[in-house]
Amino acid sequence: MLRATQSAASTVIRRQAAALAERRSGMASKAGPLEADSGGLATKAHHAMTTFLLVGTPVLFMVPDSYTDGAMNRTFGAIIALNISAHSWVGLNYVATDYAPKISKSFVGPARYLSAGIGIITLLGLGKIALVSPGGIKGTIKGLWNPPPKGDKK
């Protein structure tokens, strides 16, 4: 009987010590808005974005230009720009979580800010291309491989 009581008491003490250590290390705190890789929802969203990009991007590029000119091209371009930037933001947060602590534990916070900044810059750049550039994202990508017509050379 005495052993069972001691065993139960030591288990309670170990749990309390672990909870205290967790609170002190900051692991028990809620995920902040910059922690895009924390939780099951973030993982599901990241996988959904990956699937959308895997399916949506080739479809956008394979559809003839006559179907995607105008508002349709801008809309799908903006959706793809949003998905690419969010996908890279979450992915860079995974990298920051895994590799930044190997340099220094205090490097995780700045790495998260950096990944958020890269995501915002990516969104602004691709959004501008999707909404303002002639042909949108599709026209820009095609322009990388197709030479301009003879009369359009600068």
GUDRENLUM-161998 format. One record per residue: residue number from 0; residue in three letters; x, y negated, z of N, C-alpha, C in turn. Coordinates in steps of 0.001 Angstrom, whole numbers. Layout:
<sites>
NUM;Ala;X;Y;Z;X;Y;Z;X;Y;Z
...
</sites>
This chain:
<sites>
0;Met;822;1184;0;0;0;0;868;-1250;0
1;Leu;1922;-1206;782;2804;-2358;875;3496;-2625;-462
2;Arg;3889;-1543;-1151;4545;-1708;-2447;3608;-2336;-3468
3;Ala;2357;-1941;-3484;1386;-2495;-4428;1198;-3985;-4183
4;Thr;1168;-4389;-2932;1016;-5799;-2598;2250;-6584;-3018
5;Gln;3435;-6020;-2763;4667;-6694;-3157;4770;-6798;-4676
6;Ser;4376;-5744;-5372;4436;-5743;-6832;3487;-6786;-7417
7;Ala;2284;-6862;-6869;1310;-7847;-7352;1791;-9260;-7049
8;Ala;2369;-9449;-5873;2868;-10774;-5504;4036;-11185;-6400
9;Ser;4926;-10253;-6696;6059;-10599;-7552;5600;-10889;-8980
10;Thr;4560;-10217;-9439;4017;-10491;-10770;3435;-11898;-10827
11;Val;2712;-12282;-9795;2126;-13623;-9736;3228;-14676;-9698
12;Ile;4255;-14435;-8915;5361;-15389;-8813;6076;-15518;-10158
13;Arg;6298;-14391;-10838;6947;-14443;-12151;6107;-15225;-13156
14;Arg;4800;-15024;-13140;3919;-15752;-14062;3943;-17251;-13772
15;Gln;3906;-17600;-12488;3941;-19018;-12133;5272;-19649;-12531
16;Ala;6354;-18938;-12344;7669;-19460;-12723;7766;-19628;-14240
17;Ala;7223;-18681;-14983;7247;-18781;-16444;6398;-19955;-16922
18;Ala;5237;-20152;-16298;4371;-21273;-16675;5043;-22604;-16359
19;Leu;5715;-22683;-15223;6423;-23906;-14851;7570;-24187;-15821
20;Ala;8312;-23167;-16164;9417;-23344;-17113;8895;-23768;-18481
21;Glu;7757;-23222;-18878;7163;-23578;-20167;6715;-25035;-20172
22;Arg;6103;-25479;-19074;5671;-26879;-18985;6864;-27819;-18997
23;Arg;7926;-27444;-18311;9114;-28299;-18258;9802;-28399;-19610
24;Ser;9776;-27327;-20363;10463;-27350;-21657;9628;-28031;-22733
25;Gly;8366;-28307;-22446;7520;-28994;-23409;6820;-28062;-24370
26;Met;6969;-26764;-24205;6348;-25814;-25115;4841;-25746;-24919
27;Ala;4352;-26114;-23764;2927;-26008;-23493;2154;-27215;-23998
28;Ser;2853;-28224;-24502;2165;-29419;-24965;1408;-29128;-26254
29;Lys;381;-29932;-26505;-404;-29759;-27721;427;-30154;-28929
30;Ala;80;-29560;-30049;780;-29879;-31282;434;-31302;-31703
31;Gly;1442;-32056;-32061;1231;-33423;-32503;866;-33473;-33979
32;Pro;520;-34650;-34463;117;-34766;-35866;1253;-34502;-36852
33;Leu;2484;-34633;-36414;3607;-34368;-37312;3962;-32889;-37392
34;Glu;3424;-32082;-36508;3736;-30658;-36483;2790;-29919;-37423
35;Ala;3050;-30053;-38702;2158;-29494;-39714;2245;-27981;-39804
36;Asp;3223;-27387;-39167;3406;-25945;-39262;2917;-25197;-38031
37;Ser;2257;-25880;-37107;1870;-25217;-35867;434;-24708;-35952
38;Gly;251;-23493;-35536;-1084;-22923;-35461;-1481;-22120;-36683
39;Gly;-2509;-21334;-36488;-3010;-20482;-37556;-3680;-21263;-38672
40;Leu;-4322;-22379;-38318;-4995;-23191;-39334;-3991;-23755;-40336
41;Ala;-2853;-24193;-39847;-1826;-24737;-40740;-1306;-23660;-41682
42;Thr;-1130;-22463;-41165;-651;-21366;-42007;-1683;-21014;-43071
43;Lys;-2952;-20961;-42678;-4011;-20662;-43651;-4111;-21760;-44705
44;Ala;-4005;-23008;-44277;-4067;-24122;-45233;-2877;-24072;-46186
45;His;-1700;-23758;-45657;-505;-23672;-46498;-656;-22560;-47531
46;His;-1192;-21431;-47119;-1396;-20330;-48063;-2479;-20670;-49086
47;Ala;-3513;-21391;-48668;-4556;-21807;-49610;-3990;-22785;-50639
48;Met;-3137;-23707;-50193;-2510;-24642;-51135;-1595;-23908;-52102
49;Thr;-881;-22916;-51603;-3;-22128;-52467;-817;-21421;-53542
50;Thr;-1928;-20821;-53142;-2783;-20126;-54100;-3368;-21100;-55114
51;Phe;-3829;-22261;-54646;-4380;-23255;-55567;-3331;-23703;-56577
52;Leu;-2127;-23982;-56101;-1071;-24419;-57013;-683;-23312;-57987
53;Leu;-696;-22083;-57505;-349;-20945;-58348;-1358;-20763;-59477
54;Val;-2626;-21011;-59191;-3674;-20833;-60191;-3960;-22136;-60941
55;Gly;-4065;-23231;-60220;-4508;-24492;-60815;-3517;-25150;-61750
56;Thr;-2248;-25084;-61429;-1250;-25759;-62255;-1153;-25161;-63656
57;Pro;-1032;-23847;-63797;-996;-23305;-65166;-2287;-23571;-65942
58;Val;-3423;-23537;-65245;-4688;-23813;-65927;-4682;-25238;-66472
59;Leu;-4224;-26188;-65671;-4175;-27581;-66113;-3293;-27739;-67348
60;Phe;-2168;-27050;-67365;-1247;-27205;-68485;-1662;-26412;-69723
61;Met;-2474;-25382;-69563;-2889;-24573;-70711;-4142;-25110;-71403
62;Val;-4936;-25878;-70692;-6151;-26428;-71292;-5741;-27466;-72337
63;Pro;-6388;-27451;-73506;-6027;-28430;-74544;-6193;-29874;-74064
64;Asp;-5365;-30745;-74606;-5385;-32150;-74203;-6737;-32808;-74450
65;Ser;-7437;-32378;-75476;-8724;-32999;-75789;-9749;-32770;-74673
66;Tyr;-9607;-31683;-73913;-10524;-31412;-72806;-10150;-32166;-71542
67;Thr;-8886;-32466;-71391;-8437;-33049;-70124;-8110;-34531;-70209
68;Asp;-8335;-35166;-71330;-8052;-36602;-71418;-9024;-37391;-70546
69;Gly;-8548;-38500;-70023;-9411;-39407;-69273;-9549;-39050;-67811
70;Ala;-10784;-39151;-67326;-11057;-38976;-65894;-10751;-37559;-65413
71;Met;-10985;-36577;-66265;-10715;-35188;-65873;-9224;-34996;-65583
72;Asn;-8377;-35525;-66441;-6933;-35407;-66252;-6492;-36144;-64993
73;Arg;-7039;-37320;-64773;-6671;-38093;-63582;-7123;-37389;-62301
74;Thr;-8330;-36840;-62332;-8857;-36165;-61144;-8021;-34941;-60793
75;Phe;-7810;-34070;-61775;-7017;-32876;-61498;-5569;-33226;-61185
76;Gly;-5042;-34248;-61817;-3685;-34690;-61501;-3568;-35175;-60067
77;Ala;-4574;-35923;-59605;-4559;-36411;-58223;-4692;-35253;-57234
78;Ile;-5529;-34272;-57564;-5686;-33104;-56683;-4382;-32318;-56614
79;Ile;-3744;-32142;-57746;-2467;-31415;-57759;-1395;-32218;-57019
80;Ala;-1378;-33536;-57194;-408;-34368;-56477;-605;-34246;-54965
81;Leu;-1848;-34258;-54525;-2143;-34113;-53096;-1706;-32744;-52586
82;Asn;-1986;-31704;-53356;-1603;-30355;-52939;-93;-30171;-52911
83;Ile;599;-30695;-53908;2061;-30551;-53934;2687;-31273;-52742
84;Ser;2229;-32484;-52466;2829;-33238;-51358;2495;-32610;-50006
85;Ala;1260;-32151;-49818;903;-31496;-48552;1637;-30168;-48403
86;His;1752;-29435;-49491;2463;-28156;-49465;3933;-28363;-49093
87;Ser;4555;-29381;-49662;5961;-29632;-49333;6113;-30123;-47897
88;Trp;5146;-30908;-47413;5212;-31398;-46032;5152;-30233;-45043
89;Val;4203;-29330;-45245;4082;-28182;-44344;5315;-27292;-44468
90;Gly;5765;-27057;-45688;6945;-26218;-45889;8192;-26806;-45253
91;Leu;8363;-28119;-45367;9520;-28758;-44734;9417;-28717;-43212
92;Asn;8199;-28717;-42685;8040;-28565;-41238;8450;-27170;-40791
93;Tyr;8150;-26161;-41608;8634;-24817;-41284;10161;-24799;-41253
94;Val;10779;-25457;-42200;12244;-25523;-42236;12767;-26269;-41009
95;Ala;12118;-27388;-40665;12552;-28160;-39496;12423;-27336;-38218
96;Thr;11339;-26583;-38103;11141;-25757;-36911;12191;-24660;-36815
97;Asp;12542;-24075;-37949;13476;-22951;-37928;14937;-23376;-37837
98;Tyr;15314;-24423;-38559;16739;-24715;-38700;17231;-25950;-37955
99;Ala;16374;-26920;-37695;16829;-28117;-36980;17329;-27806;-35571
100;Pro;16680;-26901;-34814;17211;-26601;-33475;18596;-25957;-33497
101;Lys;18977;-25378;-34621;20311;-24783;-34700;21387;-25859;-34723
102;Ile;21028;-27048;-35208;21958;-28174;-35182;21912;-28812;-33795
103;Ser;20700;-29195;-33392;20486;-29779;-32072;18991;-29748;-31790
104;Lys;18621;-29452;-30560;17204;-29406;-30214;16553;-30783;-30342
105;Ser;17333;-31828;-30172;16777;-33174;-30300;16620;-33599;-31758
106;Phe;17048;-32768;-32681;16967;-33080;-34103;15607;-32713;-34701
107;Val;14786;-31949;-33974;13500;-31493;-34505;12558;-32669;-34752
108;Gly;12449;-33587;-33815;11556;-34740;-33972;11905;-35595;-35184
109;Pro;13164;-36040;-35311;13526;-36805;-36502;13347;-36018;-37802
110;Ala;13567;-34718;-37756;13372;-33903;-38964;11899;-33880;-39363
111;Arg;11016;-33871;-38377;9577;-33912;-38681;9186;-35263;-39286
112;Tyr;9742;-36347;-38756;9478;-37665;-39342;10005;-37733;-40776
113;Leu;11176;-37170;-40990;11756;-37155;-42331;10876;-36360;-43293
114;Ser;10386;-35207;-42856;9530;-34406;-43739;8206;-35114;-44016
115;Ala;7669;-35831;-43037;6444;-36603;-43272;6715;-37734;-44266
116;Gly;7855;-38386;-44132;8217;-39446;-45075;8384;-38924;-46487
117;Ile;9024;-37776;-46619;9198;-37170;-47942;7837;-36807;-48530
118;Gly;6937;-36294;-47699;5591;-35954;-48172;4826;-37177;-48646
119;Ile;4942;-38282;-47914;4246;-39517;-48298;4824;-40077;-49598
120;Ile;6143;-40088;-49712;6777;-40588;-50937;6393;-39709;-52132
121;Thr;6353;-38401;-51917;5940;-37486;-52984;4504;-37761;-53402
122;Leu;3623;-37954;-52427;2219;-38240;-52739;2083;-39548;-53510
123;Leu;2789;-40578;-53076;2696;-41866;-53766;3246;-41783;-55190
124;Gly;4373;-41114;-55352;4974;-41003;-56679;4139;-40174;-57636
125;Leu;3736;-38986;-57198;2919;-38141;-58067;1530;-38732;-58277
126;Gly;1006;-39410;-57253;-290;-40067;-57402;-242;-41173;-58439
127;Lys;840;-41929;-58428;992;-42987;-59432;1097;-42388;-60829
128;Ile;1862;-41329;-60961;1979;-40672;-62266;619;-40137;-62709
129;Ala;-112;-39514;-61779;-1399;-38905;-62127;-2436;-39945;-62528
130;Leu;-2423;-41090;-61877;-3486;-42070;-62101;-3133;-43157;-63113
131;Val;-1860;-43499;-63257;-1485;-44651;-64074;-753;-44258;-65356
132;Ser;74;-43254;-65286;912;-42875;-66420;68;-42335;-67576
133;Pro;431;-42674;-68816;-314;-42114;-69953;-149;-40590;-70003
134;Gly;-1248;-39897;-70011;-1214;-38437;-70021;-1143;-37830;-68640
135;Gly;-935;-38643;-67616;-886;-38146;-66243;288;-37215;-66009
136;Ile;121;-36324;-65055;1182;-35368;-64724;1436;-34441;-65906
137;Lys;360;-34030;-66552;484;-33133;-67699;1301;-33791;-68812
138;Gly;1021;-35031;-69124;1759;-35747;-70163;3212;-35972;-69786
139;Thr;3465;-36231;-68511;4839;-36446;-68052;5659;-35168;-68172
140;Ile;5080;-34055;-67749;5795;-32774;-67838;6018;-32391;-69295
141;Lys;5004;-32582;-70125;5171;-32280;-71550;6239;-33168;-72173
142;Gly;6323;-34407;-71729;7311;-35338;-72260;8742;-34946;-71950
143;Leu;8936;-34120;-70944;10289;-33664;-70627;10833;-32729;-71700
144;Trp;9946;-31971;-72352;10388;-30994;-73335;10130;-31429;-74774
145;Asn;9130;-32245;-74983;8809;-32678;-76339;9474;-34020;-76613
146;Pro;10233;-34118;-77688;10835;-35414;-78001;9746;-36402;-78425
147;Pro;9971;-37685;-78180;8968;-38673;-78588;8884;-38739;-80117
148;Pro;7736;-39138;-80637;7627;-39291;-82092;8648;-40307;-82605
149;Lys;8985;-40207;-83873;10045;-41045;-84462;9796;-42534;-84264
150;Gly;8562;-42984;-84317;8263;-44406;-84198;8295;-44922;-82768
151;Asp;8292;-44039;-81759;8224;-44455;-80356;9573;-44533;-79667
152;Lys;10665;-44288;-80365;11977;-44316;-79702;12325;-45727;-79283
153;Lys;12943;-45837;-78127;13327;-47157;-77607;14766;-47444;-77912
</sites>
